Amino acid sequence: MSAGRRIALVKWARHHRAFVIEDDYDGEFRYDRQPVGALQRLDPERVIYAGSTSKTLAPGLRLGWLSAPGAMIGALAAAKEHADRGTSILDQLTLAGFIRGGAFDRHIRRMRGTYRRRRDELVQLVAAHPGGARLAGIAAGLHGVLYLPGPDADAERLRSRAAGNSVAVETLASYWRHPPDPCPQGLVIGFGTPAGHAYRPALRALMRLL
Ligand SMILES: Cc1ncc(COP(=O)(O)O)c(C=O)c1O
């Protein structure tokens, strides 16, 4: 959101005594401009900030954090305990040490470069492809959406053929929750996971199938 919209949103929350939940799950990986500051800074009493290591480290860690108004902390901690009996203390302390020692920041800086190069490679290959597919959602994060052109586009068929060539992508339809509206034909392409040596061949294989 633009600076003006962000300020308006916080003003709205104040006026209605509402809370904004800022789910900044991959805000560390913005590629084309300086990362925007958290909305939460504009009003820490009205904005609850949620962060996660799922994109910066690994989703299997199941570690994240909330920064919330002080009056809520007790209730939030109780809800969390009732939900899952808490998170591994050893994992939390290890992460805290990783952050405190500066290694987390270094890791994010390094990975931002790696993921930007992968993102750029994806953009270049799609742009060079004659089929007219359109890539979206690539300014940040670890995924792009590839919209397939034409009335005969069949994302599921492409996904299945890609899987047959050891390339795992998802269809946009697998994230679609608005039936009966038809889902656009597209693929969600994640570029965070493949090993460095496997990424380019995987993209090339996908472009051939496209
Ligand atoms: C909107 C949104 N919020 C948060 C997350 C992080 O989820 P988790 O930390 O449970 O892996 C994701 C993961 O992709 C997401 O898409």
The ligand as a Gaussian input file, in Angstrom:
#p B3LYP/6-31G(d) Opt

LIG

0 1
 C       -0.531000     -15.334000       3.863000
 C        0.479000     -16.151000       4.593000
 N        0.727000     -15.905000       5.888000
 C        1.645000     -16.618000       6.578000
 C        2.362000     -17.617000       5.988000
 C        3.361000     -18.368000       6.811000
 O        2.761000     -19.495000       7.249000
 P        3.493000     -20.437000       8.298000
 O        4.380000     -19.564000       9.115000
 O        2.377000     -21.094000       9.041000
 O        4.279000     -21.408000       7.466000
 C        2.149000     -17.925000       4.651000
 C        2.919000     -19.010000       4.003000
 O        2.987000     -19.126000       2.818000
 C        1.189000     -17.179000       3.932000
 O        0.956000     -17.441000       2.643000

